[in-house]
Amino acid sequence: MTPRGLSATAAAEYVGISATKFRELVVDGRMPQPRHLDKRRIWDRLELDECFDALPIDGHNDWDESAS
């Protein structure tokens, strides 16, 4: 069974990046904010999927169009 809630390290591993890069993406809004359970921060796997799906493919994104 795949857990629904993931630690920062597990969430980073789930999307295939380092924990440091994951924290950067959380800060800049490209990955979701954590949920809180007592003093633990837990990332929702389904929200990670949504954010991952929204990442640009092959470096192309809507901002590239407006910058031209």
CHARMM internal coordinates of N, CA and C (Angstrom, degrees):
IC EDIT
DIST 1 N 1 CA 1.4386
DIST 1 CA 1 C 1.5265
ANGL 1 N 1 CA 1 C 108.45
DIST 1 C 2 N 1.3253
ANGL 1 CA 1 C 2 N 116.58
DIHE 1 N 1 CA 1 C 2 N 129.59
DIST 2 N 2 CA 1.4608
ANGL 1 C 2 N 2 CA 121.32
DIHE 1 CA 1 C 2 N 2 CA 175.88
DIST 2 CA 2 C 1.5268
ANGL 2 N 2 CA 2 C 108.27
DIHE 1 C 2 N 2 CA 2 C -84.51
DIST 2 C 3 N 1.3319
ANGL 2 CA 2 C 3 N 117.88
DIHE 2 N 2 CA 2 C 3 N 126.13
DIST 3 N 3 CA 1.4617
ANGL 2 C 3 N 3 CA 119.28
DIHE 2 CA 2 C 3 N 3 CA 179.61
DIST 3 CA 3 C 1.5232
ANGL 3 N 3 CA 3 C 111.43
DIHE 2 C 3 N 3 CA 3 C -66.52
DIST 3 C 4 N 1.3055
ANGL 3 CA 3 C 4 N 116.62
DIHE 3 N 3 CA 3 C 4 N 149.41
DIST 4 N 4 CA 1.4588
ANGL 3 C 4 N 4 CA 122.10
DIHE 3 CA 3 C 4 N 4 CA 177.84
DIST 4 CA 4 C 1.5240
ANGL 4 N 4 CA 4 C 110.48
DIHE 3 C 4 N 4 CA 4 C -80.28
DIST 4 C 5 N 1.3302
ANGL 4 CA 4 C 5 N 116.98
DIHE 4 N 4 CA 4 C 5 N -39.44
DIST 5 N 5 CA 1.4592
ANGL 4 C 5 N 5 CA 121.84
DIHE 4 CA 4 C 5 N 5 CA -179.63
DIST 5 CA 5 C 1.5143
ANGL 5 N 5 CA 5 C 110.67
DIHE 4 C 5 N 5 CA 5 C -99.21
DIST 5 C 6 N 1.3373
ANGL 5 CA 5 C 6 N 115.98
DIHE 5 N 5 CA 5 C 6 N 133.28
DIST 6 N 6 CA 1.4590
ANGL 5 C 6 N 6 CA 121.18
DIHE 5 CA 5 C 6 N 6 CA -176.65
DIST 6 CA 6 C 1.5199
ANGL 6 N 6 CA 6 C 111.25
DIHE 5 C 6 N 6 CA 6 C -126.49
DIST 6 C 7 N 1.3178
ANGL 6 CA 6 C 7 N 115.82
DIHE 6 N 6 CA 6 C 7 N 144.64
DIST 7 N 7 CA 1.4652
ANGL 6 C 7 N 7 CA 120.32
DIHE 6 CA 6 C 7 N 7 CA 172.01
DIST 7 CA 7 C 1.5310
ANGL 7 N 7 CA 7 C 108.32
DIHE 6 C 7 N 7 CA 7 C -68.74
DIST 7 C 8 N 1.3176
ANGL 7 CA 7 C 8 N 117.31
DIHE 7 N 7 CA 7 C 8 N 168.95
DIST 8 N 8 CA 1.4661
ANGL 7 C 8 N 8 CA 120.74
DIHE 7 CA 7 C 8 N 8 CA 178.76
DIST 8 CA 8 C 1.5240
ANGL 8 N 8 CA 8 C 111.07
DIHE 7 C 8 N 8 CA 8 C -58.80
DIST 8 C 9 N 1.3147
ANGL 8 CA 8 C 9 N 116.76
DIHE 8 N 8 CA 8 C 9 N -42.05
DIST 9 N 9 CA 1.4677
ANGL 8 C 9 N 9 CA 120.67
DIHE 8 CA 8 C 9 N 9 CA 179.84
DIST 9 CA 9 C 1.5257
ANGL 9 N 9 CA 9 C 110.56
DIHE 8 C 9 N 9 CA 9 C -64.87
DIST 9 C 10 N 1.3207
ANGL 9 CA 9 C 10 N 116.89
DIHE 9 N 9 CA 9 C 10 N -45.30
DIST 10 N 10 CA 1.4624
ANGL 9 C 10 N 10 CA 120.58
DIHE 9 CA 9 C 10 N 10 CA 179.95
DIST 10 CA 10 C 1.5226
ANGL 10 N 10 CA 10 C 111.04
DIHE 9 C 10 N 10 CA 10 C -67.93
DIST 10 C 11 N 1.3390
ANGL 10 CA 10 C 11 N 117.71
DIHE 10 N 10 CA 10 C 11 N -37.18
DIST 11 N 11 CA 1.4671
ANGL 10 C 11 N 11 CA 121.44
DIHE 10 CA 10 C 11 N 11 CA 178.69
DIST 11 CA 11 C 1.5272
ANGL 11 N 11 CA 11 C 110.02
DIHE 10 C 11 N 11 CA 11 C -64.43
DIST 11 C 12 N 1.3204
ANGL 11 CA 11 C 12 N 116.48
DIHE 11 N 11 CA 11 C 12 N -42.58
DIST 12 N 12 CA 1.4647
ANGL 11 C 12 N 12 CA 120.57
DIHE 11 CA 11 C 12 N 12 CA 177.67
DIST 12 CA 12 C 1.5234
ANGL 12 N 12 CA 12 C 110.17
DIHE 11 C 12 N 12 CA 12 C -61.91
DIST 12 C 13 N 1.3090
ANGL 12 CA 12 C 13 N 116.09
DIHE 12 N 12 CA 12 C 13 N -45.19
DIST 13 N 13 CA 1.4582
ANGL 12 C 13 N 13 CA 120.55
DIHE 12 CA 12 C 13 N 13 CA 178.95
DIST 13 CA 13 C 1.5332
ANGL 13 N 13 CA 13 C 110.56
DIHE 12 C 13 N 13 CA 13 C -63.08
DIST 13 C 14 N 1.3231
ANGL 13 CA 13 C 14 N 117.08
DIHE 13 N 13 CA 13 C 14 N -38.89
DIST 14 N 14 CA 1.4590
ANGL 13 C 14 N 14 CA 122.37
DIHE 13 CA 13 C 14 N 14 CA -179.90
DIST 14 CA 14 C 1.5320
ANGL 14 N 14 CA 14 C 111.40
DIHE 13 C 14 N 14 CA 14 C -58.93
DIST 14 C 15 N 1.3500
ANGL 14 CA 14 C 15 N 116.52
DIHE 14 N 14 CA 14 C 15 N -42.05
DIST 15 N 15 CA 1.4727
ANGL 14 C 15 N 15 CA 119.01
DIHE 14 CA 14 C 15 N 15 CA -179.80
DIST 15 CA 15 C 1.5250
ANGL 15 N 15 CA 15 C 112.19
DIHE 14 C 15 N 15 CA 15 C -90.29
DIST 15 C 16 N 1.3394
ANGL 15 CA 15 C 16 N 117.73
DIHE 15 N 15 CA 15 C 16 N -2.22
DIST 16 N 16 CA 1.4541
ANGL 15 C 16 N 16 CA 120.98
DIHE 15 CA 15 C 16 N 16 CA 171.92
DIST 16 CA 16 C 1.5127
ANGL 16 N 16 CA 16 C 116.28
DIHE 15 C 16 N 16 CA 16 C 86.01
DIST 16 C 17 N 1.3333
ANGL 16 CA 16 C 17 N 116.77
DIHE 16 N 16 CA 16 C 17 N 29.13
DIST 17 N 17 CA 1.4640
ANGL 16 C 17 N 17 CA 120.63
DIHE 16 CA 16 C 17 N 17 CA 179.80
DIST 17 CA 17 C 1.5303
ANGL 17 N 17 CA 17 C 109.95
DIHE 16 C 17 N 17 CA 17 C -131.86
DIST 17 C 18 N 1.3308
ANGL 17 CA 17 C 18 N 115.81
DIHE 17 N 17 CA 17 C 18 N 171.17
DIST 18 N 18 CA 1.4640
ANGL 17 C 18 N 18 CA 119.80
DIHE 17 CA 17 C 18 N 18 CA 177.98
DIST 18 CA 18 C 1.5238
ANGL 18 N 18 CA 18 C 110.06
DIHE 17 C 18 N 18 CA 18 C -73.76
DIST 18 C 19 N 1.3260
ANGL 18 CA 18 C 19 N 115.32
DIHE 18 N 18 CA 18 C 19 N 159.20
DIST 19 N 19 CA 1.4640
ANGL 18 C 19 N 19 CA 120.58
DIHE 18 CA 18 C 19 N 19 CA 177.86
DIST 19 CA 19 C 1.5260
ANGL 19 N 19 CA 19 C 110.97
DIHE 18 C 19 N 19 CA 19 C -62.09
DIST 19 C 20 N 1.3266
ANGL 19 CA 19 C 20 N 117.22
DIHE 19 N 19 CA 19 C 20 N -36.15
DIST 20 N 20 CA 1.4691
ANGL 19 C 20 N 20 CA 121.13
DIHE 19 CA 19 C 20 N 20 CA 178.64
DIST 20 CA 20 C 1.5214
ANGL 20 N 20 CA 20 C 110.62
DIHE 19 C 20 N 20 CA 20 C -63.35
DIST 20 C 21 N 1.3298
ANGL 20 CA 20 C 21 N 116.98
DIHE 20 N 20 CA 20 C 21 N -48.19
DIST 21 N 21 CA 1.4619
ANGL 20 C 21 N 21 CA 120.75
DIHE 20 CA 20 C 21 N 21 CA 179.11
DIST 21 CA 21 C 1.5280
ANGL 21 N 21 CA 21 C 110.55
DIHE 20 C 21 N 21 CA 21 C -64.23
DIST 21 C 22 N 1.3175
ANGL 21 CA 21 C 22 N 116.94
DIHE 21 N 21 CA 21 C 22 N -38.52
DIST 22 N 22 CA 1.4658
ANGL 21 C 22 N 22 CA 120.34
DIHE 21 CA 21 C 22 N 22 CA 178.17
DIST 22 CA 22 C 1.5249
ANGL 22 N 22 CA 22 C 110.56
DIHE 21 C 22 N 22 CA 22 C -59.10
DIST 22 C 23 N 1.3361
ANGL 22 CA 22 C 23 N 117.05
DIHE 22 N 22 CA 22 C 23 N -46.11
DIST 23 N 23 CA 1.4718
ANGL 22 C 23 N 23 CA 120.13
DIHE 22 CA 22 C 23 N 23 CA 179.21
DIST 23 CA 23 C 1.5283
ANGL 23 N 23 CA 23 C 110.77
DIHE 22 C 23 N 23 CA 23 C -61.10
DIST 23 C 24 N 1.3259
ANGL 23 CA 23 C 24 N 118.38
DIHE 23 N 23 CA 23 C 24 N -38.70
DIST 24 N 24 CA 1.4693
ANGL 23 C 24 N 24 CA 121.56
DIHE 23 CA 23 C 24 N 24 CA 176.98
DIST 24 CA 24 C 1.5271
ANGL 24 N 24 CA 24 C 110.43
DIHE 23 C 24 N 24 CA 24 C -61.11
DIST 24 C 25 N 1.3232
ANGL 24 CA 24 C 25 N 116.73
DIHE 24 N 24 CA 24 C 25 N -43.29
DIST 25 N 25 CA 1.4619
ANGL 24 C 25 N 25 CA 120.48
DIHE 24 CA 24 C 25 N 25 CA -178.79
DIST 25 CA 25 C 1.5206
ANGL 25 N 25 CA 25 C 112.18
DIHE 24 C 25 N 25 CA 25 C -69.14
DIST 25 C 26 N 1.3322
ANGL 25 CA 25 C 26 N 117.68
DIHE 25 N 25 CA 25 C 26 N -31.16
DIST 26 N 26 CA 1.4638
ANGL 25 C 26 N 26 CA 120.88
DIHE 25 CA 25 C 26 N 26 CA 175.20
DIST 26 CA 26 C 1.5251
ANGL 26 N 26 CA 26 C 109.12
DIHE 25 C 26 N 26 CA 26 C -66.46
DIST 26 C 27 N 1.3248
ANGL 26 CA 26 C 27 N 116.62
DIHE 26 N 26 CA 26 C 27 N -45.09
DIST 27 N 27 CA 1.4674
ANGL 26 C 27 N 27 CA 121.37
DIHE 26 CA 26 C 27 N 27 CA -179.44
DIST 27 CA 27 C 1.5260
ANGL 27 N 27 CA 27 C 111.08
DIHE 26 C 27 N 27 CA 27 C -61.58
DIST 27 C 28 N 1.3494
ANGL 27 CA 27 C 28 N 117.44
DIHE 27 N 27 CA 27 C 28 N -42.05
DIST 28 N 28 CA 1.4745
ANGL 27 C 28 N 28 CA 118.52
DIHE 27 CA 27 C 28 N 28 CA -177.22
DIST 28 CA 28 C 1.5312
ANGL 28 N 28 CA 28 C 113.22
DIHE 27 C 28 N 28 CA 28 C -88.17
DIST 28 C 29 N 1.3334
ANGL 28 CA 28 C 29 N 117.46
DIHE 28 N 28 CA 28 C 29 N 2.81
DIST 29 N 29 CA 1.4589
ANGL 28 C 29 N 29 CA 120.90
DIHE 28 CA 28 C 29 N 29 CA 172.33
DIST 29 CA 29 C 1.5223
ANGL 29 N 29 CA 29 C 115.86
DIHE 28 C 29 N 29 CA 29 C 89.15
DIST 29 C 30 N 1.3363
ANGL 29 CA 29 C 30 N 117.65
DIHE 29 N 29 CA 29 C 30 N 2.88
DIST 30 N 30 CA 1.4637
ANGL 29 C 30 N 30 CA 118.66
DIHE 29 CA 29 C 30 N 30 CA 178.85
DIST 30 CA 30 C 1.5227
ANGL 30 N 30 CA 30 C 112.50
DIHE 29 C 30 N 30 CA 30 C -81.61
DIST 30 C 31 N 1.3187
ANGL 30 CA 30 C 31 N 117.47
DIHE 30 N 30 CA 30 C 31 N -16.94
DIST 31 N 31 CA 1.4599
ANGL 30 C 31 N 31 CA 123.20
DIHE 30 CA 30 C 31 N 31 CA 171.17
DIST 31 CA 31 C 1.5268
ANGL 31 N 31 CA 31 C 107.04
DIHE 30 C 31 N 31 CA 31 C -121.68
DIST 31 C 32 N 1.3280
ANGL 31 CA 31 C 32 N 117.40
DIHE 31 N 31 CA 31 C 32 N 154.20
DIST 32 N 32 CA 1.4738
ANGL 31 C 32 N 32 CA 120.35
DIHE 31 CA 31 C 32 N 32 CA -173.62
DIST 32 CA 32 C 1.5236
ANGL 32 N 32 CA 32 C 113.62
DIHE 31 C 32 N 32 CA 32 C -71.07
DIST 32 C 33 N 1.3014
ANGL 32 CA 32 C 33 N 114.53
DIHE 32 N 32 CA 32 C 33 N 160.21
DIST 33 N 33 CA 1.4588
ANGL 32 C 33 N 33 CA 121.28
DIHE 32 CA 32 C 33 N 33 CA 172.70
DIST 33 CA 33 C 1.5288
ANGL 33 N 33 CA 33 C 108.18
DIHE 32 C 33 N 33 CA 33 C -75.46
DIST 33 C 34 N 1.3251
ANGL 33 CA 33 C 34 N 117.06
DIHE 33 N 33 CA 33 C 34 N 153.95
DIST 34 N 34 CA 1.4658
ANGL 33 C 34 N 34 CA 119.36
DIHE 33 CA 33 C 34 N 34 CA -179.57
DIST 34 CA 34 C 1.5249
ANGL 34 N 34 CA 34 C 112.20
DIHE 33 C 34 N 34 CA 34 C -78.40
DIST 34 C 35 N 1.2908
ANGL 34 CA 34 C 35 N 114.81
DIHE 34 N 34 CA 34 C 35 N 161.50
DIST 35 N 35 CA 1.4650
ANGL 34 C 35 N 35 CA 122.15
DIHE 34 CA 34 C 35 N 35 CA 168.60
DIST 35 CA 35 C 1.5276
ANGL 35 N 35 CA 35 C 106.04
DIHE 34 C 35 N 35 CA 35 C -93.77
DIST 35 C 36 N 1.3082
ANGL 35 CA 35 C 36 N 116.14
DIHE 35 N 35 CA 35 C 36 N 161.21
DIST 36 N 36 CA 1.4674
ANGL 35 C 36 N 36 CA 119.89
DIHE 35 CA 35 C 36 N 36 CA -177.13
DIST 36 CA 36 C 1.5194
ANGL 36 N 36 CA 36 C 110.30
DIHE 35 C 36 N 36 CA 36 C -118.61
DIST 36 C 37 N 1.3158
ANGL 36 CA 36 C 37 N 115.48
DIHE 36 N 36 CA 36 C 37 N 132.00
DIST 37 N 37 CA 1.4577
ANGL 36 C 37 N 37 CA 122.73
DIHE 36 CA 36 C 37 N 37 CA 174.54
DIST 37 CA 37 C 1.5152
ANGL 37 N 37 CA 37 C 105.90
DIHE 36 C 37 N 37 CA 37 C -131.06
DIST 37 C 38 N 1.3266
ANGL 37 CA 37 C 38 N 114.65
DIHE 37 N 37 CA 37 C 38 N 105.03
DIST 38 N 38 CA 1.4584
ANGL 37 C 38 N 38 CA 120.96
DIHE 37 CA 37 C 38 N 38 CA -170.86
DIST 38 CA 38 C 1.5320
ANGL 38 N 38 CA 38 C 107.46
DIHE 37 C 38 N 38 CA 38 C 55.70
DIST 38 C 39 N 1.3205
ANGL 38 CA 38 C 39 N 118.84
DIHE 38 N 38 CA 38 C 39 N -119.83
DIST 39 N 39 CA 1.4666
ANGL 38 C 39 N 39 CA 119.96
DIHE 38 CA 38 C 39 N 39 CA -179.04
DIST 39 CA 39 C 1.5269
ANGL 39 N 39 CA 39 C 112.50
DIHE 38 C 39 N 39 CA 39 C -99.21
DIST 39 C 40 N 1.3234
ANGL 39 CA 39 C 40 N 116.49
DIHE 39 N 39 CA 39 C 40 N 3.98
DIST 40 N 40 CA 1.4702
ANGL 39 C 40 N 40 CA 120.24
DIHE 39 CA 39 C 40 N 40 CA -179.03
DIST 40 CA 40 C 1.5224
ANGL 40 N 40 CA 40 C 110.85
DIHE 39 C 40 N 40 CA 40 C -89.33
DIST 40 C 41 N 1.3196
ANGL 40 CA 40 C 41 N 115.74
DIHE 40 N 40 CA 40 C 41 N 144.95
DIST 41 N 41 CA 1.4651
ANGL 40 C 41 N 41 CA 122.53
DIHE 40 CA 40 C 41 N 41 CA 172.59
DIST 41 CA 41 C 1.5253
ANGL 41 N 41 CA 41 C 106.51
DIHE 40 C 41 N 41 CA 41 C -106.03
DIST 41 C 42 N 1.3348
ANGL 41 CA 41 C 42 N 116.18
DIHE 41 N 41 CA 41 C 42 N 126.45
DIST 42 N 42 CA 1.4571
ANGL 41 C 42 N 42 CA 121.43
DIHE 41 CA 41 C 42 N 42 CA -174.51
DIST 42 CA 42 C 1.5253
ANGL 42 N 42 CA 42 C 109.16
DIHE 41 C 42 N 42 CA 42 C -130.37
DIST 42 C 43 N 1.3370
ANGL 42 CA 42 C 43 N 115.76
DIHE 42 N 42 CA 42 C 43 N 130.83
DIST 43 N 43 CA 1.4623
ANGL 42 C 43 N 43 CA 120.71
DIHE 42 CA 42 C 43 N 43 CA 178.38
DIST 43 CA 43 C 1.5173
ANGL 43 N 43 CA 43 C 110.03
DIHE 42 C 43 N 43 CA 43 C -96.40
DIST 43 C 44 N 1.3205
ANGL 43 CA 43 C 44 N 115.44
DIHE 43 N 43 CA 43 C 44 N 134.69
DIST 44 N 44 CA 1.4550
ANGL 43 C 44 N 44 CA 122.64
DIHE 43 CA 43 C 44 N 44 CA 179.41
DIST 44 CA 44 C 1.5334
ANGL 44 N 44 CA 44 C 108.81
DIHE 43 C 44 N 44 CA 44 C -78.35
DIST 44 C 45 N 1.3125
ANGL 44 CA 44 C 45 N 117.01
DIHE 44 N 44 CA 44 C 45 N 121.39
DIST 45 N 45 CA 1.4614
ANGL 44 C 45 N 45 CA 122.43
DIHE 44 CA 44 C 45 N 45 CA -178.40
DIST 45 CA 45 C 1.5282
ANGL 45 N 45 CA 45 C 111.86
DIHE 44 C 45 N 45 CA 45 C -57.80
DIST 45 C 46 N 1.3279
ANGL 45 CA 45 C 46 N 117.70
DIHE 45 N 45 CA 45 C 46 N -36.78
DIST 46 N 46 CA 1.4670
ANGL 45 C 46 N 46 CA 120.55
DIHE 45 CA 45 C 46 N 46 CA -179.78
DIST 46 CA 46 C 1.5273
ANGL 46 N 46 CA 46 C 111.32
DIHE 45 C 46 N 46 CA 46 C -68.40
DIST 46 C 47 N 1.3380
ANGL 46 CA 46 C 47 N 116.87
DIHE 46 N 46 CA 46 C 47 N -37.09
DIST 47 N 47 CA 1.4686
ANGL 46 C 47 N 47 CA 120.28
DIHE 46 CA 46 C 47 N 47 CA 175.96
DIST 47 CA 47 C 1.5282
ANGL 47 N 47 CA 47 C 110.45
DIHE 46 C 47 N 47 CA 47 C -68.18
DIST 47 C 48 N 1.3231
ANGL 47 CA 47 C 48 N 116.95
DIHE 47 N 47 CA 47 C 48 N -35.94
DIST 48 N 48 CA 1.4627
ANGL 47 C 48 N 48 CA 120.28
DIHE 47 CA 47 C 48 N 48 CA 175.79
DIST 48 CA 48 C 1.5302
ANGL 48 N 48 CA 48 C 109.89
DIHE 47 C 48 N 48 CA 48 C -61.58
DIST 48 C 49 N 1.3320
ANGL 48 CA 48 C 49 N 116.57
DIHE 48 N 48 CA 48 C 49 N -42.02
DIST 49 N 49 CA 1.4622
ANGL 48 C 49 N 49 CA 120.59
DIHE 48 CA 48 C 49 N 49 CA 177.91
DIST 49 CA 49 C 1.5315
ANGL 49 N 49 CA 49 C 110.94
DIHE 48 C 49 N 49 CA 49 C -59.70
DIST 49 C 50 N 1.3323
ANGL 49 CA 49 C 50 N 117.31
DIHE 49 N 49 CA 49 C 50 N -44.15
DIST 50 N 50 CA 1.4696
ANGL 49 C 50 N 50 CA 121.18
DIHE 49 CA 49 C 50 N 50 CA 179.86
DIST 50 CA 50 C 1.5234
ANGL 50 N 50 CA 50 C 111.19
DIHE 49 C 50 N 50 CA 50 C -61.84
DIST 50 C 51 N 1.3216
ANGL 50 CA 50 C 51 N 116.55
DIHE 50 N 50 CA 50 C 51 N -45.75
DIST 51 N 51 CA 1.4674
ANGL 50 C 51 N 51 CA 120.27
DIHE 50 CA 50 C 51 N 51 CA -179.99
DIST 51 CA 51 C 1.5235
ANGL 51 N 51 CA 51 C 111.28
DIHE 50 C 51 N 51 CA 51 C -66.63
DIST 51 C 52 N 1.3134
ANGL 51 CA 51 C 52 N 116.46
DIHE 51 N 51 CA 51 C 52 N -39.51
DIST 52 N 52 CA 1.4590
ANGL 51 C 52 N 52 CA 120.04
DIHE 51 CA 51 C 52 N 52 CA 178.38
DIST 52 CA 52 C 1.5261
ANGL 52 N 52 CA 52 C 110.14
DIHE 51 C 52 N 52 CA 52 C -62.73
DIST 52 C 53 N 1.3300
ANGL 52 CA 52 C 53 N 116.53
DIHE 52 N 52 CA 52 C 53 N -43.28
DIST 53 N 53 CA 1.4698
ANGL 52 C 53 N 53 CA 121.00
DIHE 52 CA 52 C 53 N 53 CA 178.75
DIST 53 CA 53 C 1.5308
ANGL 53 N 53 CA 53 C 111.92
DIHE 52 C 53 N 53 CA 53 C -61.86
DIST 53 C 54 N 1.3269
ANGL 53 CA 53 C 54 N 117.58
DIHE 53 N 53 CA 53 C 54 N -28.31
DIST 54 N 54 CA 1.4683
ANGL 53 C 54 N 54 CA 122.01
DIHE 53 CA 53 C 54 N 54 CA -178.43
DIST 54 CA 54 C 1.5298
ANGL 54 N 54 CA 54 C 113.16
DIHE 53 C 54 N 54 CA 54 C -82.54
DIST 54 C 55 N 1.3395
ANGL 54 CA 54 C 55 N 117.77
DIHE 54 N 54 CA 54 C 55 N -10.13
DIST 55 N 55 CA 1.4628
ANGL 54 C 55 N 55 CA 119.94
DIHE 54 CA 54 C 55 N 55 CA 178.99
DIST 55 CA 55 C 1.5267
ANGL 55 N 55 CA 55 C 109.78
DIHE 54 C 55 N 55 CA 55 C -66.70
DIST 55 C 56 N 1.3260
ANGL 55 CA 55 C 56 N 117.12
DIHE 55 N 55 CA 55 C 56 N 147.63
DIST 56 N 56 CA 1.4701
ANGL 55 C 56 N 56 CA 119.62
DIHE 55 CA 55 C 56 N 56 CA -179.67
DIST 56 CA 56 C 1.5301
ANGL 56 N 56 CA 56 C 111.82
DIHE 55 C 56 N 56 CA 56 C -65.17
DIST 56 C 57 N 1.3035
ANGL 56 CA 56 C 57 N 114.52
DIHE 56 N 56 CA 56 C 57 N 150.96
DIST 57 N 57 CA 1.4576
ANGL 56 C 57 N 57 CA 121.57
DIHE 56 CA 56 C 57 N 57 CA 177.02
DIST 57 CA 57 C 1.5269
ANGL 57 N 57 CA 57 C 108.01
DIHE 56 C 57 N 57 CA 57 C -100.21
DIST 57 C 58 N 1.3324
ANGL 57 CA 57 C 58 N 117.21
DIHE 57 N 57 CA 57 C 58 N 129.71
DIST 58 N 58 CA 1.4680
ANGL 57 C 58 N 58 CA 122.95
DIHE 57 CA 57 C 58 N 58 CA 179.60
DIST 58 CA 58 C 1.5257
ANGL 58 N 58 CA 58 C 112.35
DIHE 57 C 58 N 58 CA 58 C 53.94
DIST 58 C 59 N 1.3386
ANGL 58 CA 58 C 59 N 116.93
DIHE 58 N 58 CA 58 C 59 N 33.73
DIST 59 N 59 CA 1.4582
ANGL 58 C 59 N 59 CA 120.52
DIHE 58 CA 58 C 59 N 59 CA 177.18
DIST 59 CA 59 C 1.5098
ANGL 59 N 59 CA 59 C 114.71
DIHE 58 C 59 N 59 CA 59 C 76.47
DIST 59 C 60 N 1.3274
ANGL 59 CA 59 C 60 N 118.83
DIHE 59 N 59 CA 59 C 60 N 2.58
DIST 60 N 60 CA 1.4721
ANGL 59 C 60 N 60 CA 121.37
DIHE 59 CA 59 C 60 N 60 CA 179.63
DIST 60 CA 60 C 1.5238
ANGL 60 N 60 CA 60 C 109.10
DIHE 59 C 60 N 60 CA 60 C -92.10
DIST 60 C 61 N 1.3275
ANGL 60 CA 60 C 61 N 115.92
DIHE 60 N 60 CA 60 C 61 N 133.50
DIST 61 N 61 CA 1.4642
ANGL 60 C 61 N 61 CA 120.51
DIHE 60 CA 60 C 61 N 61 CA 174.22
DIST 61 CA 61 C 1.5197
ANGL 61 N 61 CA 61 C 109.34
DIHE 60 C 61 N 61 CA 61 C -151.23
DIST 61 C 62 N 1.3092
ANGL 61 CA 61 C 62 N 116.58
DIHE 61 N 61 CA 61 C 62 N 173.44
DIST 62 N 62 CA 1.4677
ANGL 61 C 62 N 62 CA 121.71
DIHE 61 CA 61 C 62 N 62 CA -178.28
DIST 62 CA 62 C 1.5202
ANGL 62 N 62 CA 62 C 112.81
DIHE 61 C 62 N 62 CA 62 C -61.89
DIST 62 C 63 N 1.3385
ANGL 62 CA 62 C 63 N 117.48
DIHE 62 N 62 CA 62 C 63 N -29.09
DIST 63 N 63 CA 1.4610
ANGL 62 C 63 N 63 CA 120.20
DIHE 62 CA 62 C 63 N 63 CA -178.80
DIST 63 CA 63 C 1.5249
ANGL 63 N 63 CA 63 C 110.46
DIHE 62 C 63 N 63 CA 63 C -67.77
DIST 63 C 64 N 1.3281
ANGL 63 CA 63 C 64 N 117.97
DIHE 63 N 63 CA 63 C 64 N -30.85
DIST 64 N 64 CA 1.4623
ANGL 63 C 64 N 64 CA 120.60
DIHE 63 CA 63 C 64 N 64 CA 178.24
DIST 64 CA 64 C 1.5298
ANGL 64 N 64 CA 64 C 110.63
DIHE 63 C 64 N 64 CA 64 C -60.87
DIST 64 C 65 N 1.3113
ANGL 64 CA 64 C 65 N 116.90
DIHE 64 N 64 CA 64 C 65 N -38.40
DIST 65 N 65 CA 1.4517
ANGL 64 C 65 N 65 CA 121.69
DIHE 64 CA 64 C 65 N 65 CA -179.11
DIST 65 CA 65 C 1.5249
ANGL 65 N 65 CA 65 C 111.23
DIHE 64 C 65 N 65 CA 65 C -65.31
DIST 65 C 66 N 1.3356
ANGL 65 CA 65 C 66 N 117.21
DIHE 65 N 65 CA 65 C 66 N -42.68
DIST 66 N 66 CA 1.4652
ANGL 65 C 66 N 66 CA 120.24
DIHE 65 CA 65 C 66 N 66 CA -177.12
DIST 66 CA 66 C 1.5200
ANGL 66 N 66 CA 66 C 112.33
DIHE 65 C 66 N 66 CA 66 C -75.60
DIST 66 C 67 N 1.3324
ANGL 66 CA 66 C 67 N 117.27
DIHE 66 N 66 CA 66 C 67 N -20.95
DIST 67 N 67 CA 1.4688
ANGL 66 C 67 N 67 CA 121.02
DIHE 66 CA 66 C 67 N 67 CA -178.39
DIST 67 CA 67 C 1.5428
ANGL 67 N 67 CA 67 C 110.89
DIHE 66 C 67 N 67 CA 67 C -79.29
DIST 67 C 68 N 1.3388
ANGL 67 CA 67 C 68 N 117.32
DIHE 67 N 67 CA 67 C 68 N -17.55
DIST 68 N 68 CA 1.4679
ANGL 67 C 68 N 68 CA 120.04
DIHE 67 CA 67 C 68 N 68 CA -177.01
DIST 68 CA 68 C 1.4978
ANGL 68 N 68 CA 68 C 112.28
DIHE 67 C 68 N 68 CA 68 C -80.81
END
COOR INIT
IC SEED 1 N 1 CA 1 C
IC BUILD
